[in-house]
């Protein structure tokens, strides 16, 4: 569950650019597990922070894959407006890059929760939770459908929290620059915030319901609004399109049949 805000669509924060920000609605302070690190694990973590990894992924932004995404999204599947097939050379719509640029790794090379460990801190911090993010698009230099592009990721920021209380967490901000092959200027800059916990640690049994949280500072007026409850079919399709191996159990608002996922 998350909240999002759109900044300066009519008046760009930068020339010909606009930014979308997200944040998690889960109170992370209630999720911190008990964990004790060994001296070697402290050293491994400090070494990773001092010299974090980078990752570059490539994608052809194929029309076939994009058309599968279109038929999955309620705003593009032909229900509200006529369905349009994506065409080579046209700008990739905002946010649609999330269906591309996957780390193509065999299952045995993924972490236990299905996530890619390439930009993740070392063990025991192998439990990951999404905490927020930001996306900036440069309208004069969009990614183009059917053209080769790259996504280069690096660690932009690392914060250690809760170590003194025996509930260590690592907050990692990953910065990804997406650009067309042959261009040095980014088309999209995305930042993803994740928090990492110790694998196998003891959780706080007295934590509150993580969804019982008031979200403040929500805009009272918007230019556009869409209310939509995704079905399990939509979620499974979208997870497949984004090559997401991390399991997502059905949450609040997800339709069920007979108490089970249809």
Secondary structure, 3 states (H helix, E strand, C coil): CEEEEEECCCCCCCCCEEEEEEEECCCHHHCCCECCCCHHHHHHHHHHHHCCCEEEEEECCCHHHHHHHHHHCCCCCCCCCCCCCCCCCCECCCCHHHHCCCCCCCHHHCCCCCCCCCCCCCCCCCEEEEEEEEEEEEHHHCCECCCCEEEEEEEEEEEEECCCCCCCEEEEEEEEEEEECCCCCCCEEEEEEEEEECCCCECCCCCCCCCCCCCCCCCCCCCCCCCCCCCHHHHHHHHHHCCCCCCCCCCCCCCCECCECC
